[in-house]
Amino acid sequence: MIEDDEDNMIWSSLPIPGVIVDPQDKITDINSAAEGFLNASSKTIIGEPLWDRVMIDAPLEEAFERARSSNSPLFVNDVDVGTGSRAPLHCNLQIAPLQGRPGYMIFLISPRELAGRMTQSHSVKSAAKSAIGMAEMLAHEIKNPLAGITGAAQLLSMSLSAEDMELTDLIVAESRRIVKLLEQVEQFGNLSEPHRVPVNVHDVLDRARRSSLLGVGAHMKIVEDYDPSLPMAMGDPDQLLQVVLNLIKNASEAADKKGGTIRLHTFYEHSFRLRRADGTGQSLPLQIEIIDDGPGLPDDIKGDIFDPFVSGRENGTGLGLALVSKIISDHDGWISVDSVPGRTVFKISLPMAPDPARRNKKESS
């Protein structure tokens, strides 16, 4: 469709998905970013109706046709755009007539959920470090008097009746529970920086699956749904294992005693890229999804589920998912959650390990 070499180079280099349609709204060209966004090659998608491939939660066809007939641009903000192959993304749309081609339109899709996430991730990370530092200090200060309270209660119990000993036993038990909670808080600060190496995420997922089936996930059915061609990720295998184990544990505890199904899904998403405020970005094409069919997250905590001390369980500490978020942030990755009753999806996006062959070729040239 775009025949000029320079124009074609610009079109291919656009960092956002772009689609060109003819007067009958059939796709005539897509750029590389759109191939990743639509999860389809240009050869398979050219000639298909636009609205069969791009699903938008707004009545756009009439406005689209008005823009075509008046030869004017159209801007649409804050709409969910789906492709049929994955969950919709919150996007802004820019639509304009293609100069020199009557009736042809260019359709640019800007996923808002990706833009600015690196800035958000950085600010969250900084805020988390400050909160963790304060929590560590408080944990250290609180543990000392707790030890004194526990010791005093144990001494008192030696001279009390059996009935009164129930109260001192309660003091000791609750004090020990608080100490365990404080130790989990201290774990945030003690977690070392990830030792990142090329890692096969399927090995990590398999280790987590086998370990969970022998423990907290014994009542669950854990299904593997892997992309066998997925490249190596860049990460710390032990810390990534801790992340997956925590997510499987959460899903298992949310299910009822009859159990449920957890699906471990991996795929490659070429267009997934986080952008910083300064214009630079990070490509995170490797996707891991932990999907369960449990009751879903409570509506009142969905937006804060990765914050410390936020939990949907009555006796939960609210530290497991906060630790998961910290580890993924330390990996320069991204984690998100989409939850409705019957389907909760935790999605982890990670950078790809450098290709040794490509690096060696570059060094030798």
Secondary structure, 3 states (H helix, E strand, C coil): CCCCHHHHHHHHHCCCCEEEECCCCEEEEECHHHHHHHCCCHHHHCCCEHHHHCEECCCCHHHHHHHHHHCCCEEEEEEEEECCCCCCEEEEEEEEECCCCCCCEEEEEEECCCECHHHHHHHHHHHHHHHHHHHHHHHHHHHHHHHHHHHHHHHHHCCCCHHHHHHHHHHHHHHHHHHHHHHHHHHHHHCCCCCCEEECHHHHHHHHHHHHHCCCCCCCEEEEECCCCCCCEEECHHHHHHHHHHHHHHHHHHCCCCCCEEEEEEEECCCCEEECCCCCEEECCEEEEEEECCCCCCHHHHHHCCCCCCCCCCCCCCCHHHHHHHHHHHCCCEEEEEEECCEEEEEEEECECCCHHHHHHHHHC
